[in-house]
Amino acid sequence: MMTLDIDDDTASLLRHLSEQEHVSPAQLIKNLLSEYLEDLADAAAGDAALAELTSGKDDTISLAEWEQQLNALGR
């Protein structure tokens, strides 16, 4: 359980949005926080993949090369 202290304007906006979404303010906060944290994790994974790619630790092939490999496997 957590307690969140927000200003009146934010609380009003939260109530308004929760009514629009037909969920409780607490559920709306849970949903938004979960989405935000997933986005952060995705961004971190993307940054890590880009770092590997630019450092040369990850091999890439062109779409044409990939299609040739698939064709060679009979797929």
N, C-alpha and C positions, 0 to 999 in steps of 0.2 A: 504494500500500500504506500502511496506517495501523496503528498499534498503539494499543490501548485498555487503559488500566489501570483495573480495577474491583475493588471489594472482594470478599471471599470470599462474602458472602451474595448479592451480585448475581450473581457467577459461578455459584453453585450454582443460583440461580433460572433463570439463562440456560440452563444445561445441562438442567435439568428441562423447561423450556418447549421447548427445541430437540428433546428426545426426544419430547415430546408431538406436536410439529408434524412430526416425521420430517425435519428439516433440520439441517444443521450449525449450531453456535452462530454462526459467522461469517455464514452465510446468513440466519439469523434476525435478526441485527443489521442486515444490509443491508436486509432487507425492512422492518423496523420503522422504520429511519431514513428510507428512501424514502417510506413512508407518512406519517411525521411531516412531512417536508419538503413533500410534496404538500399536506397539510392546512394548513401555514403559508402556502403560496402561495395556496391557495383562500381562506383567511381574509383575506389581504391584498387579493386581488381583490374580495372581498365588501365589505371596508371602503372600498376605492376607489370601488366602484359606489355604495355608500350615501352617501359624501361627495359624489359628483356629483349624486345624486338630491336630497339635502337642500340643496345649494347652488343648485339650480335649473338646473344645466347639462344635465341629462338630462330629456327629456320622457317622461311616462308617459301611458298611456291605460287606461281601464277595460276589463275583459273584454268588456263589452257593445259598447264602441266597436270593439274588435279584431274581434269577431264580425261587426259591421256592415261593416267594411272587407273582411273575407274574403268575405262574402256579395256585396258590390258587385263583387268580382273574379270572382264565379261559382264560388267554391270551396266 
